[in-house]
Amino acid sequence: MSAQRIVPVILSGGSGTRLWPVSRESFPKQLWPLLSDRSLIQDTALRARGPGFAPPIVVCNEEHRFLIAEQMRASGITCTGPGGGRIVLEPVGRNSAPAITAAACLVAEDDPDAVLWMMAADAAIADAPALHAALK
């Protein structure tokens, strides 16, 4: 990766209706292990680890914050404390633009030259090396 820091921003919203009855509002599809032994959000976060990547920012609703924090912890990703990622709570789901804006404002306070990498929490990407090559 380049010398510029890449901050992964994982958007973990949604109403949990697209994969019903497995996915529900209280436990949406990104929290389920559908494609591997890890949940979709864990796989997403783990794609953005390594040199050049900052710890992730996860934007989610308040109802999912503890579930997401536990899944991040189980994956070896810290979302609290100094040097760790963050979990940003949406007071009300309003689609992606406000979530992206909130994450951008937080990152700009610490590192205005950082590059944000916006990711959906439920994306399935089979070729992570090709993805990293595209990011370069």
The first five atom37 places (N, CA, C, CB, O) and aatype in JSON, in Angstrom:
{
  "aatype": [12, 15, 0, 5, 1, 9, 19, 14, 19, 9, 10, 15, 7, 7, 15, 7, 16, 1, 10, 17, 14, 19, 15, 1, 6, 15, 13, 14, 11, 5, 10, 17, 14, 10, 10, 15, 3, 1, 15, 10, 9, 5, 3, 16, 0, 10, 1, 0, 1, 7, 14, 7, 13, 0, 14, 14, 9, 19, 19, 4, 2, 6, 6, 8, 1, 13, 10, 9, 0, 6, 5, 12, 1, 0, 15, 7, 9, 16, 4, 16, 7, 14, 7, 7, 7, 1, 9, 19, 10, 6, 14, 19, 7, 1, 2, 15, 0, 14, 0, 9, 16, 0, 0, 0, 4, 10, 19, 0, 6, 3, 3, 14, 3, 0, 19, 10, 17, 12, 12, 0, 0, 3, 0, 0, 9, 0, 3, 0, 14, 0, 10, 8, 0, 0, 10, 11],
  "atom_mask": [
    [1, 1, 1, 1, 1],
    [1, 1, 1, 1, 1],
    [1, 1, 1, 1, 1],
    [1, 1, 1, 1, 1],
    [1, 1, 1, 1, 1],
    [1, 1, 1, 1, 1],
    [1, 1, 1, 1, 1],
    [1, 1, 1, 1, 1],
    [1, 1, 1, 1, 1],
    [1, 1, 1, 1, 1],
    [1, 1, 1, 1, 1],
    [1, 1, 1, 1, 1],
    [1, 1, 1, 0, 1],
    [1, 1, 1, 0, 1],
    [1, 1, 1, 1, 1],
    [1, 1, 1, 0, 1],
    [1, 1, 1, 1, 1],
    [1, 1, 1, 1, 1],
    [1, 1, 1, 1, 1],
    [1, 1, 1, 1, 1],
    [1, 1, 1, 1, 1],
    [1, 1, 1, 1, 1],
    [1, 1, 1, 1, 1],
    [1, 1, 1, 1, 1],
    [1, 1, 1, 1, 1],
    [1, 1, 1, 1, 1],
    [1, 1, 1, 1, 1],
    [1, 1, 1, 1, 1],
    [1, 1, 1, 1, 1],
    [1, 1, 1, 1, 1],
    [1, 1, 1, 1, 1],
    [1, 1, 1, 1, 1],
    [1, 1, 1, 1, 1],
    [1, 1, 1, 1, 1],
    [1, 1, 1, 1, 1],
    [1, 1, 1, 1, 1],
    [1, 1, 1, 1, 1],
    [1, 1, 1, 1, 1],
    [1, 1, 1, 1, 1],
    [1, 1, 1, 1, 1],
    [1, 1, 1, 1, 1],
    [1, 1, 1, 1, 1],
    [1, 1, 1, 1, 1],
    [1, 1, 1, 1, 1],
    [1, 1, 1, 1, 1],
    [1, 1, 1, 1, 1],
    [1, 1, 1, 1, 1],
    [1, 1, 1, 1, 1],
    [1, 1, 1, 1, 1],
    [1, 1, 1, 0, 1],
    [1, 1, 1, 1, 1],
    [1, 1, 1, 0, 1],
    [1, 1, 1, 1, 1],
    [1, 1, 1, 1, 1],
    [1, 1, 1, 1, 1],
    [1, 1, 1, 1, 1],
    [1, 1, 1, 1, 1],
    [1, 1, 1, 1, 1],
    [1, 1, 1, 1, 1],
    [1, 1, 1, 1, 1],
    [1, 1, 1, 1, 1],
    [1, 1, 1, 1, 1],
    [1, 1, 1, 1, 1],
    [1, 1, 1, 1, 1],
    [1, 1, 1, 1, 1],
    [1, 1, 1, 1, 1],
    [1, 1, 1, 1, 1],
    [1, 1, 1, 1, 1],
    [1, 1, 1, 1, 1],
    [1, 1, 1, 1, 1],
    [1, 1, 1, 1, 1],
    [1, 1, 1, 1, 1],
    [1, 1, 1, 1, 1],
    [1, 1, 1, 1, 1],
    [1, 1, 1, 1, 1],
    [1, 1, 1, 0, 1],
    [1, 1, 1, 1, 1],
    [1, 1, 1, 1, 1],
    [1, 1, 1, 1, 1],
    [1, 1, 1, 1, 1],
    [1, 1, 1, 0, 1],
    [1, 1, 1, 1, 1],
    [1, 1, 1, 0, 1],
    [1, 1, 1, 0, 1],
    [1, 1, 1, 0, 1],
    [1, 1, 1, 1, 1],
    [1, 1, 1, 1, 1],
    [1, 1, 1, 1, 1],
    [1, 1, 1, 1, 1],
    [1, 1, 1, 1, 1],
    [1, 1, 1, 1, 1],
    [1, 1, 1, 1, 1],
    [1, 1, 1, 0, 1],
    [1, 1, 1, 1, 1],
    [1, 1, 1, 1, 1],
    [1, 1, 1, 1, 1],
    [1, 1, 1, 1, 1],
    [1, 1, 1, 1, 1],
    [1, 1, 1, 1, 1],
    [1, 1, 1, 1, 1],
    [1, 1, 1, 1, 1],
    [1, 1, 1, 1, 1],
    [1, 1, 1, 1, 1],
    [1, 1, 1, 1, 1],
    [1, 1, 1, 1, 1],
    [1, 1, 1, 1, 1],
    [1, 1, 1, 1, 1],
    [1, 1, 1, 1, 1],
    [1, 1, 1, 1, 1],
    [1, 1, 1, 1, 1],
    [1, 1, 1, 1, 1],
    [1, 1, 1, 1, 1],
    [1, 1, 1, 1, 1],
    [1, 1, 1, 1, 1],
    [1, 1, 1, 1, 1],
    [1, 1, 1, 1, 1],
    [1, 1, 1, 1, 1],
    [1, 1, 1, 1, 1],
    [1, 1, 1, 1, 1],
    [1, 1, 1, 1, 1],
    [1, 1, 1, 1, 1],
    [1, 1, 1, 1, 1],
    [1, 1, 1, 1, 1],
    [1, 1, 1, 1, 1],
    [1, 1, 1, 1, 1],
    [1, 1, 1, 1, 1],
    [1, 1, 1, 1, 1],
    [1, 1, 1, 1, 1],
    [1, 1, 1, 1, 1],
    [1, 1, 1, 1, 1],
    [1, 1, 1, 1, 1],
    [1, 1, 1, 1, 1],
    [1, 1, 1, 1, 1],
    [1, 1, 1, 1, 1],
    [1, 1, 1, 1, 1],
    [1, 1, 1, 1, 1]
  ],
  "atom_positions": [
    [[0.83, -1.18, 0.0], [0.0, 0.0, 0.0], [0.89, 1.25, 0.0], [-0.95, -0.01, 1.22], [2.08, 1.18, 0.31]],
    [[0.31, 2.35, -0.34], [1.06, 3.6, -0.36], [1.3, 4.09, 1.05], [0.33, 4.66, -1.19], [0.8, 3.51, 2.02]],
    [[2.07, 5.19, 1.16], [2.36, 5.77, 2.47], [1.12, 6.42, 3.07], [3.48, 6.79, 2.37], [1.05, 6.65, 4.28]],
    [[0.15, 6.72, 2.23], [-1.08, 7.32, 2.72], [-1.9, 6.26, 3.46], [-1.91, 7.95, 1.55], [-2.05, 5.14, 2.99]],
    [[-2.41, 6.63, 4.59], [-3.18, 5.7, 5.42], [-4.57, 5.47, 4.83], [-3.3, 6.23, 6.87], [-5.25, 6.41, 4.43]],
    [[-4.97, 4.2, 4.77], [-6.3, 3.83, 4.3], [-7.14, 3.46, 5.53], [-6.25, 2.65, 3.26], [-6.77, 2.57, 6.3]],
    [[-8.26, 4.14, 5.69], [-9.16, 3.88, 6.81], [-10.38, 3.13, 6.29], [-9.58, 5.21, 7.53], [-11.2, 3.7, 5.57]],
    [[-10.52, 1.85, 6.66], [-11.7, 1.1, 6.25], [-12.93, 1.59, 7.03], [-11.49, -0.41, 6.48], [-12.9, 1.71, 8.25]],
    [[-13.98, 1.88, 6.31], [-15.25, 2.27, 6.92], [-16.28, 1.23, 6.5], [-15.69, 3.74, 6.49], [-16.6, 1.09, 5.32]],
    [[-16.79, 0.5, 7.47], [-17.74, -0.58, 7.21], [-19.14, -0.1, 7.55], [-17.37, -1.86, 8.02], [-19.43, 0.23, 8.7]],
    [[-19.99, -0.07, 6.55], [-21.37, 0.36, 6.74], [-22.22, -0.87, 7.06], [-21.91, 1.1, 5.47], [-22.4, -1.75, 6.22]],
    [[-22.72, -0.91, 8.28], [-23.46, -2.07, 8.75], [-24.88, -1.66, 9.13], [-22.75, -2.72, 9.94], [-25.27, -1.71, 10.29]],
    [[-25.62, -1.26, 8.13], [-27.01, -0.86, 8.37], [-27.95, -1.87, 7.76], [0.0, 0.0, 0.0], [-27.6, -3.04, 7.57]],
    [[-29.11, -1.43, 7.45], [-30.1, -2.3, 6.82], [-31.15, -2.77, 7.8], [0.0, 0.0, 0.0], [-30.98, -2.72, 9.02]],
    [[-32.25, -3.22, 7.23], [-33.4, -3.59, 8.05], [-33.51, -5.09, 8.28], [-34.66, -3.09, 7.41], [-34.39, -5.54, 9.01]],
    [[-32.62, -5.87, 7.68], [-32.66, -7.3, 7.91], [-33.81, -8.01, 7.22], [0.0, 0.0, 0.0], [-34.25, -9.06, 7.68]],
    [[-34.3, -7.45, 6.11], [-35.45, -8.05, 5.44], [-35.11, -8.8, 4.16], [-36.45, -6.99, 5.13], [-35.93, -9.58, 3.68]],
    [[-33.93, -8.59, 3.6], [-33.62, -9.16, 2.28], [-33.34, -10.66, 2.31], [-32.45, -8.46, 1.69], [-33.49, -11.32, 1.28]],
    [[-32.95, -11.19, 3.42], [-32.66, -12.62, 3.51], [-33.51, -13.27, 4.59], [-31.16, -12.84, 3.8], [-33.11, -14.24, 5.22]],
    [[-34.7, -12.72, 4.77], [-35.63, -13.24, 5.75], [-35.99, -14.67, 5.36], [-36.89, -12.35, 5.86], [-36.13, -14.92, 4.17]],
    [[-36.15, -15.61, 6.27], [-36.25, -15.48, 7.72], [-34.92, -15.61, 8.46], [-37.19, -16.51, 8.23], [-34.88, -15.45, 9.68]],
    [[-33.83, -15.91, 7.74], [-32.53, -16.0, 8.42], [-32.13, -14.64, 8.96], [-31.43, -16.54, 7.47], [-31.75, -14.5, 10.12]],
    [[-32.21, -13.63, 8.11], [-31.84, -12.28, 8.49], [-33.07, -11.57, 9.05], [-31.25, -11.5, 7.28], [-34.14, -11.57, 8.44]],
    [[-32.88, -10.97, 10.22], [-33.97, -10.24, 10.87], [-33.45, -8.88, 11.33], [-34.55, -11.05, 12.07], [-32.24, -8.65, 11.37]],
    [[-34.34, -8.0, 11.67], [-33.94, -6.67, 12.14], [-33.0, -6.78, 13.33], [-35.17, -5.84, 12.51], [-32.05, -6.0, 13.43]],
    [[-33.24, -7.72, 14.23], [-32.41, -7.85, 15.42], [-31.09, -8.58, 15.15], [-33.17, -8.59, 16.51], [-30.16, -8.5, 15.95]],
    [[-31.0, -9.3, 14.02], [-29.78, -10.04, 13.68], [-29.68, -10.15, 12.16], [-29.78, -11.47, 14.35], [-30.0, -11.19, 11.58]],
    [[-29.24, -9.05, 11.51], [-29.21, -9.0, 10.04], [-28.13, -9.89, 9.43], [-29.01, -7.57, 9.58], [-27.26, -10.4, 10.14]],
    [[-28.2, -10.06, 8.12], [-27.35, -11.03, 7.42], [-25.86, -10.81, 7.62], [-27.65, -11.0, 5.96], [-25.1, -11.78, 7.61]],
    [[-25.41, -9.58, 7.81], [-23.97, -9.35, 7.97], [-23.42, -9.96, 9.26], [-23.69, -7.86, 7.95], [-22.2, -10.09, 9.4]],
    [[-24.28, -10.32, 10.18], [-23.82, -10.92, 11.43], [-23.83, -12.45, 11.39], [-24.7, -10.45, 12.58], [-23.43, -13.1, 12.36]],
    [[-24.27, -13.02, 10.28], [-24.34, -14.47, 10.13], [-23.12, -15.01, 9.37], [-25.64, -14.87, 9.41], [-22.6, -14.33, 8.49]],
    [[-22.66, -16.22, 9.7], [-21.58, -16.86, 8.94], [-22.19, -17.6, 7.73], [-20.78, -17.86, 9.84], [-22.44, -18.8, 7.79]],
    [[-22.42, -16.87, 6.65], [-23.11, -17.44, 5.49], [-22.17, -18.06, 4.46], [-23.93, -16.38, 4.84], [-22.56, -18.98, 3.75]],
    [[-20.93, -17.56, 4.37], [-20.02, -18.02, 3.32], [-18.74, -18.66, 3.85], [-19.67, -16.87, 2.44], [-17.98, -19.26, 3.09]],
    [[-18.51, -18.54, 5.14], [-17.32, -19.13, 5.76], [-17.67, -19.39, 7.23], [-16.05, -18.19, 5.63], [-18.83, -19.31, 7.63]],
    [[-16.66, -19.71, 8.02], [-16.91, -19.9, 9.45], [-16.98, -18.58, 10.2], [-15.83, -20.79, 10.05], [-17.22, -18.55, 11.4]],
    [[-16.76, -17.48, 9.48], [-16.88, -16.13, 10.06], [-18.11, -15.45, 9.48], [-15.6, -15.29, 9.78], [-18.6, -15.82, 8.41]],
    [[-18.6, -14.45, 10.19], [-19.74, -13.69, 9.67], [-19.29, -12.82, 8.5], [-20.38, -12.81, 10.79], [-18.09, -12.62, 8.29]],
    [[-20.26, -12.32, 7.76], [-19.94, -11.45, 6.62], [-19.2, -10.2, 7.08], [-21.22, -11.05, 5.88], [-18.27, -9.75, 6.4]],
    [[-19.59, -9.62, 8.21], [-18.91, -8.41, 8.69], [-17.49, -8.73, 9.15], [-19.7, -7.75, 9.83], [-16.59, -7.9, 8.99]],
    [[-17.27, -9.89, 9.73], [-15.92, -10.29, 10.11], [-15.04, -10.45, 8.87], [-15.94, -11.59, 10.92], [-13.91, -9.96, 8.85]],
    [[-15.55, -11.13, 7.85], [-14.79, -11.28, 6.61], [-14.47, -9.91, 6.0], [-15.55, -12.14, 5.6], [-13.36, -9.69, 5.51]],
    [[-15.43, -9.01, 6.03], [-15.22, -7.67, 5.48], [-14.11, -6.95, 6.24], [-16.53, -6.85, 5.55], [-13.21, -6.38, 5.63]],
    [[-14.16, -6.98, 7.56], [-13.14, -6.29, 8.37], [-11.77, -6.92, 8.17], [-13.53, -6.34, 9.86], [-10.77, -6.2, 8.12]],
    [[-11.71, -8.23, 8.06], [-10.42, -8.9, 7.91], [-9.79, -8.65, 6.54], [-10.59, -10.39, 8.13], [-8.57, -8.8, 6.4]],
    [[-10.56, -8.29, 5.55], [-10.01, -7.92, 4.24], [-9.16, -6.66, 4.31], [-11.14, -7.73, 3.22], [-8.3, -6.43, 3.46]],
    [[-9.4, -5.86, 5.32], [-8.72, -4.56, 5.44], [-7.73, -4.56, 6.59], [-9.75, -3.44, 5.63], [-7.67, -3.6, 7.36]],
    [[-6.95, -5.61, 6.71], [-5.91, -5.67, 7.74], [-4.56, -5.75, 7.07], [-6.13, -6.88, 8.7], [-4.42, -6.33, 5.99]],
    [[-3.59, -5.17, 7.71], [-2.25, -5.26, 7.17], [-1.61, -3.9, 7.03], [0.0, 0.0, 0.0], [-2.19, -2.88, 7.41]],
    [[-0.4, -3.87, 6.47], [0.32, -2.61, 6.31], [-0.48, -1.61, 5.48], [1.68, -2.85, 5.66], [-1.05, -1.95, 4.44]],
    [[-0.51, -0.38, 5.95], [-1.2, 0.69, 5.25], [-2.64, 0.88, 5.65], [0.0, 0.0, 0.0], [-3.25, 1.9, 5.33]],
    [[-3.21, -0.1, 6.37], [-4.6, 0.01, 6.78], [-4.69, 0.43, 8.25], [-5.34, -1.32, 6.56], [-3.99, -0.12, 9.11]],
    [[-5.54, 1.39, 8.51], [-5.86, 1.77, 9.88], [-6.91, 0.8, 10.41], [-6.37, 3.26, 9.96], [-7.52, 0.07, 9.63]],
    [[-7.11, 0.77, 11.72], [-8.23, -0.02, 12.26], [-9.55, 0.5, 11.69], [-8.25, 0.02, 13.82], [-9.65, 1.69, 11.36]],
    [[-10.54, -0.36, 11.58], [-11.78, 0.05, 10.9], [-12.68, 0.94, 11.76], [-12.54, -1.16, 10.48], [-12.62, 0.96, 12.99]],
    [[-13.51, 1.67, 11.04], [-14.65, 2.37, 11.63], [-15.87, 1.59, 11.16], [-14.71, 3.91, 11.22], [-16.06, 1.4, 9.96]],
    [[-16.7, 1.16, 12.09], [-17.94, 0.45, 11.75], [-19.09, 1.37, 12.11], [-18.05, -0.94, 12.49], [-19.21, 1.81, 13.25]],
    [[-19.94, 1.65, 11.14], [-21.12, 2.48, 11.38], [-22.32, 1.53, 11.44], [-21.31, 3.58, 10.24], [-22.59, 0.79, 10.5]],
    [[-23.03, 1.58, 12.58], [-24.16, 0.67, 12.77], [-25.2, 1.35, 13.65], [-23.69, -0.66, 13.4], [-25.0, 2.46, 14.14]],
    [[-26.31, 0.65, 13.85], [-27.31, 1.19, 14.76], [-27.03, 0.71, 16.18], [-28.74, 0.79, 14.31], [-26.28, -0.24, 16.4]],
    [[-27.65, 1.37, 17.12], [-27.39, 1.09, 18.53], [-27.73, -0.35, 18.92], [-28.18, 2.04, 19.4], [-27.07, -0.94, 19.77]],
    [[-28.75, -0.91, 18.29], [-29.18, -2.26, 18.63], [-28.11, -3.32, 18.33], [-30.45, -2.59, 17.87], [-28.08, -4.37, 18.98]],
    [[-27.24, -3.04, 17.37], [-26.24, -4.03, 16.96], [-24.84, -3.77, 17.53], [-26.16, -4.06, 15.48], [-23.93, -4.57, 17.29]],
    [[-24.64, -2.69, 18.26], [-23.29, -2.31, 18.66], [-22.57, -3.37, 19.47], [-23.34, -1.05, 19.45], [-21.38, -3.59, 19.24]],
    [[-23.23, -4.04, 20.39], [-22.55, -5.04, 21.21], [-22.27, -6.31, 20.4], [-23.38, -5.38, 22.45], [-21.22, -6.93, 20.57]],
    [[-23.19, -6.68, 19.53], [-22.98, -7.84, 18.65], [-21.77, -7.6, 17.74], [-24.24, -8.13, 17.8], [-20.92, -8.47, 17.57]],
    [[-21.71, -6.41, 17.17], [-20.6, -6.08, 16.27], [-19.29, -5.98, 17.04], [-20.88, -4.77, 15.53], [-18.27, -6.48, 16.58]],
    [[-19.31, -5.35, 18.2], [-18.08, -5.25, 19.01], [-17.56, -6.64, 19.35], [-18.34, -4.45, 20.29], [-16.35, -6.88, 19.31]],
    [[-18.45, -7.56, 19.7], [-18.03, -8.92, 20.03], [-17.49, -9.65, 18.8], [-19.19, -9.7, 20.64], [-16.5, -10.37, 18.9]],
    [[-18.13, -9.47, 17.66], [-17.63, -10.12, 16.45], [-16.27, -9.55, 16.03], [-18.63, -9.97, 15.3], [-15.41, -10.3, 15.56]],
    [[-16.07, -8.26, 16.19], [-14.76, -7.67, 15.88], [-13.71, -8.22, 16.85], [-14.83, -6.12, 15.96], [-12.61, -8.59, 16.43]],
    [[-14.04, -8.26, 18.13], [-13.1, -8.78, 19.13], [-12.72, -10.22, 18.82], [-13.7, -8.68, 20.54], [-11.55, -10.59, 18.91]],
    [[-13.71, -11.04, 18.46], [-13.46, -12.44, 18.14], [-12.56, -12.59, 16.91], [-14.77, -13.17, 17.9], [-11.91, -13.62, 16.74]],
    [[-12.51, -11.57, 16.07], [-11.66, -11.59, 14.88], [-10.29, -10.95, 15.13], [-12.35, -10.86, 13.74], [-9.47, -10.87, 14.22]],
    [[-10.06, -10.51, 16.37], [-8.78, -9.87, 16.69], [-8.72, -8.41, 16.32], [0.0, 0.0, 0.0], [-7.63, -7.85, 16.21]],
    [[-9.87, -7.78, 16.14], [-9.94, -6.37, 15.76], [-10.48, -5.58, 16.93], [-10.82, -6.17, 14.5], [-11.59, -5.84, 17.41]],
    [[-9.7, -4.63, 17.39], [-10.12, -3.8, 18.52], [-10.89, -2.59, 18.01], [-8.9, -3.35, 19.35], [-10.42, -1.88, 17.12]],
    [[-12.05, -2.36, 18.56], [-12.87, -1.21, 18.16], [-13.07, -0.23, 19.3], [-14.23, -1.68, 17.65], [-13.98, 0.6, 19.26]],
    [[-12.24, -0.32, 20.32], [-12.31, 0.64, 21.43], [-10.9, 0.91, 21.9], [-13.19, 0.1, 22.59], [-10.0, 0.09, 21.71]],
    [[-10.72, 2.03, 22.51], [-9.43, 2.34, 23.12], [-8.45, 2.96, 22.15], [0.0, 0.0, 0.0], [-8.73, 3.05, 20.95]],
    [[-7.32, 3.39, 22.66], [-6.31, 4.06, 21.84], [-5.77, 3.14, 20.75], [-5.17, 4.57, 22.72], [-5.46, 1.98, 21.01]],
    [[-5.66, 3.68, 19.55], [-5.09, 2.93, 18.45], [-6.01, 1.92, 17.81], [0.0, 0.0, 0.0], [-5.65, 1.28, 16.82]],
    [[-7.21, 1.77, 18.36], [-8.15, 0.8, 17.81], [-9.12, 1.45, 16.85], [0.0, 0.0, 0.0], [-9.07, 2.66, 16.62]],
    [[-9.98, 0.64, 16.31], [-11.03, 1.16, 15.45], [-12.13, 1.8, 16.27], [0.0, 0.0, 0.0], [-11.99, 2.01, 17.48]],
    [[-13.2, 2.1, 15.6], [-14.33, 2.74, 16.29], [-15.62, 2.13, 15.81], [-14.32, 4.26, 16.06], [-15.73, 1.65, 14.68]],
    [[-16.59, 2.17, 16.68], [-17.97, 1.87, 16.3], [-18.74, 3.17, 16.43], [-18.6, 0.72, 17.18], [-18.8, 3.76, 17.51]],
    [[-19.31, 3.61, 15.33], [-20.08, 4.85, 15.3], [-21.55, 4.47, 15.22], [-19.65, 5.77, 14.09], [-21.96, 3.71, 14.34]],
    [[-22.33, 5.01, 16.13], [-23.75, 4.67, 16.2], [-24.6, 5.67, 15.44], [-24.21, 4.6, 17.66], [-24.47, 6.88, 15.61]],
    [[-25.47, 5.14, 14.6], [-26.44, 5.98, 13.9], [-27.66, 6.14, 14.8], [-26.83, 5.37, 12.51], [-28.22, 5.13, 15.23]],
    [[-28.09, 7.35, 15.09], [-29.3, 7.51, 15.9], [-30.53, 6.99, 15.16], [-29.49, 8.98, 16.29], [-31.45, 6.45, 15.77]],
    [[-30.54, 7.16, 13.84], [-31.63, 6.7, 12.98], [-31.01, 6.33, 11.64], [-32.76, 7.8, 12.82], [-30.19, 7.08, 11.11]],
    [[-31.39, 5.19, 11.08], [-30.89, 4.81, 9.77], [-31.39, 5.76, 8.69], [0.0, 0.0, 0.0], [-32.59, 5.93, 8.52]],
    [[-30.46, 6.37, 7.97], [-30.82, 7.33, 6.91], [-30.03, 7.06, 5.63], [-30.56, 8.76, 7.39], [-29.67, 8.0, 4.92]],
    [[-29.76, 5.8, 5.33], [-29.0, 5.41, 4.15], [-27.52, 5.75, 4.32], [-29.57, 6.11, 2.91], [-27.07, 6.08, 5.42]],
    [[-26.78, 5.65, 3.24], [-25.32, 5.69, 3.33], [-24.71, 7.08, 3.48], [-24.75, 5.07, 2.12], [-23.72, 7.24, 4.2]],
    [[-25.27, 8.09, 2.84], [-24.62, 9.4, 2.82], [-24.34, 9.97, 4.22], [-25.48, 10.38, 2.05], [-23.21, 10.4, 4.46]],
    [[-25.29, 9.98, 5.14], [-24.98, 10.51, 6.47], [-23.95, 9.66, 7.22], [-26.25, 10.61, 7.3], [-23.13, 10.2, 7.96]],
    [[-23.98, 8.35, 7.02], [-23.0, 7.47, 7.68], [-21.6, 7.74, 7.15], [-23.37, 5.99, 7.47], [-20.65, 7.8, 7.92]],
    [[-21.49, 7.91, 5.85], [-20.19, 8.22, 5.24], [-19.69, 9.58, 5.71], [-20.28, 8.19, 3.7], [-18.51, 9.74, 6.0]],
    [[-20.58, 10.54, 5.77], [-20.21, 11.89, 6.22], [-19.7, 11.87, 7.66], [-21.41, 12.86, 6.1], [-18.69, 12.51, 7.98]],
    [[-20.38, 11.15, 8.53], [-19.94, 11.06, 9.93], [-18.56, 10.43, 10.02], [-20.95, 10.25, 10.77], [-17.7, 10.92, 10.75]],
    [[-18.35, 9.35, 9.3], [-17.03, 8.7, 9.31], [-15.96, 9.63, 8.75], [-17.07, 7.38, 8.5], [-14.86, 9.71, 9.31]],
    [[-16.26, 10.33, 7.67], [-15.29, 11.24, 7.07], [-14.91, 12.36, 8.04], [-15.85, 11.84, 5.77], [-13.74, 12.74, 8.12]],
    [[-15.88, 12.89, 8.76], [-15.6, 13.95, 9.74], [-14.7, 13.44, 10.87], [-16.9, 14.5, 10.32], [-13.78, 14.14, 11.29]],
    [[-14.96, 12.24, 11.35], [-14.13, 11.66, 12.41], [-12.69, 11.44, 11.94], [-14.73, 10.34, 12.9], [-11.75, 11.78, 12.65]],
    [[-12.54, 10.89, 10.76], [-11.21, 10.63, 10.23], [-10.47, 11.93, 9.97], [-11.29, 9.8, 8.94], [-9.27, 12.03, 10.26]],
    [[-11.16, 12.93, 9.44], [-10.52, 14.21, 9.13], [-9.95, 14.89, 10.37], [-11.52, 15.13, 8.45], [-8.96, 15.62, 10.28]],
    [[-10.57, 14.67, 11.52], [-10.05, 15.25, 12.77], [-8.66, 14.71, 13.09], [-10.99, 14.95, 13.93], [-7.8, 15.45, 13.57]],
    [[-8.43, 13.42, 12.83], [-7.15, 12.78, 13.15], [-6.15, 12.85, 12.02], [-7.38, 11.35, 13.53], [-4.96, 13.07, 12.25]],
    [[-6.61, 12.66, 10.79], [-5.71, 12.56, 9.65], [-6.43, 13.04, 8.4], [-5.21, 11.11, 9.47], [-7.04, 12.24, 7.69]],
    [[-6.35, 14.34, 8.1], [-7.08, 14.87, 6.95], [-6.59, 14.32, 5.61], [-6.97, 16.36, 6.95], [-7.28, 14.47, 4.6]],
    [[-5.42, 13.69, 5.59], [-4.9, 13.13, 4.34], [-5.22, 11.65, 4.16], [-3.41, 13.33, 4.29], [-4.84, 11.06, 3.15]],
    [[-5.91, 11.06, 5.12], [-6.25, 9.63, 5.01], [-7.23, 9.41, 3.87], [-6.86, 9.11, 6.34], [-7.98, 10.3, 3.48]],
    [[-7.2, 8.21, 3.35], [-8.13, 7.79, 2.31], [-9.16, 6.88, 2.96], [-7.39, 7.08, 1.12], [-8.81, 5.93, 3.66]],
    [[-10.44, 7.16, 2.72], [-11.5, 6.31, 3.25], [-11.81, 5.2, 2.25], [-12.78, 7.14, 3.56], [-11.93, 5.45, 1.05]],
    [[-11.94, 3.99, 2.77], [-12.36, 2.85, 1.95], [-13.72, 2.44, 2.46], [-11.32, 1.65, 2.03], [-13.84, 1.82, 3.52]],
    [[-14.76, 2.78, 1.72], [-16.12, 2.48, 2.12], [-16.46, 1.05, 1.71], [-17.12, 3.5, 1.48], [-16.26, 0.65, 0.57]],
    [[-16.99, 0.28, 2.68], [-17.33, -1.11, 2.41], [-18.69, -1.45, 3.0], [-16.26, -2.05, 2.98], [-19.03, -1.01, 4.11]],
    [[-19.46, -2.21, 2.27], [-20.7, -2.76, 2.81], [-20.32, -3.93, 3.71], [-21.69, -3.19, 1.68], [-19.45, -4.73, 3.36]],
    [[-20.98, -4.04, 4.84], [-20.66, -5.1, 5.81], [-21.0, -6.48, 5.3], [-21.39, -4.85, 7.1], [-20.5, -7.47, 5.83]],
    [[-21.85, -6.57, 4.29], [-22.31, -7.88, 3.84], [-21.79, -8.26, 2.46], [-23.81, -7.9, 3.83], [-22.37, -9.11, 1.79]],
    [[-20.7, -7.64, 2.02], [-20.13, -7.96, 0.71], [-19.39, -9.29, 0.75], [-19.2, -6.84, 0.24], [-18.77, -9.64, 1.76]],
    [[-19.45, -10.01, -0.35], [-18.71, -11.26, -0.5], [-17.68, -11.04, -1.61], [-19.66, -12.48, -0.84], [-18.04, -10.8, -2.76]],
    [[-16.4, -11.11, -1.26], [-15.32, -10.91, -2.22], [-14.39, -12.11, -2.12], [-14.55, -9.57, -1.96], [-13.75, -12.33, -1.09]],
    [[-14.33, -12.87, -3.18], [-13.56, -14.12, -3.17], [-12.07, -13.89, -3.36], [-14.08, -15.05, -4.24], [-11.27, -14.65, -2.82]],
    [[-11.67, -12.88, -4.12], [-10.26, -12.68, -4.46], [-9.71, -11.43, -3.76], [-10.08, -12.56, -5.99], [-9.6, -10.37, -4.36]],
    [[-9.36, -11.58, -2.48], [-8.84, -10.44, -1.71], [-7.53, -9.9, -2.3], [-8.62, -10.85, -0.24], [-7.35, -8.68, -2.31]],
    [[-6.6, -10.74, -2.78], [-5.38, -10.18, -3.4], [-5.69, -9.27, -4.59], [-4.47, -11.31, -3.85], [-5.04, -8.24, -4.75]],
    [[-6.66, -9.63, -5.42], [-7.03, -8.77, -6.54], [-7.64, -7.46, -6.04], [-8.02, -9.49, -7.47], [-7.41, -6.4, -6.62]],
    [[-8.4, -7.54, -4.97], [-8.98, -6.34, -4.37], [-7.87, -5.42, -3.87], [-9.94, -6.72, -3.21], [-7.91, -4.22, -4.12]],
    [[-6.89, -5.97, -3.18], [-5.77, -5.16, -2.68], [-4.96, -4.56, -3.82], [-4.86, -6.01, -1.78], [-4.5, -3.42, -3.72]],
    [[-4.78, -5.31, -4.89], [-4.08, -4.76, -6.07], [-4.84, -3.58, -6.65], [-3.89, -5.86, -7.15], [-4.23, -2.59, -7.05]],
    [[-6.17, -3.68, -6.7], [-6.99, -2.57, -7.19], [-6.89, -1.36, -6.26], [-8.46, -3.02, -7.31], [-6.91, -0.22, -6.74]],
    [[-6.77, -1.57, -4.98], [-6.64, -0.46, -4.02], [-5.34, 0.3, -4.21], [-6.74, -0.98, -2.58], [-5.28, 1.51, -4.01]],
    [[-4.29, -0.42, -4.6], [-2.99, 0.26, -4.81], [-3.12, 1.3, -5.9], [-1.88, -0.76, -5.18], [-2.15, 1.98, -6.23]]
  ]
}
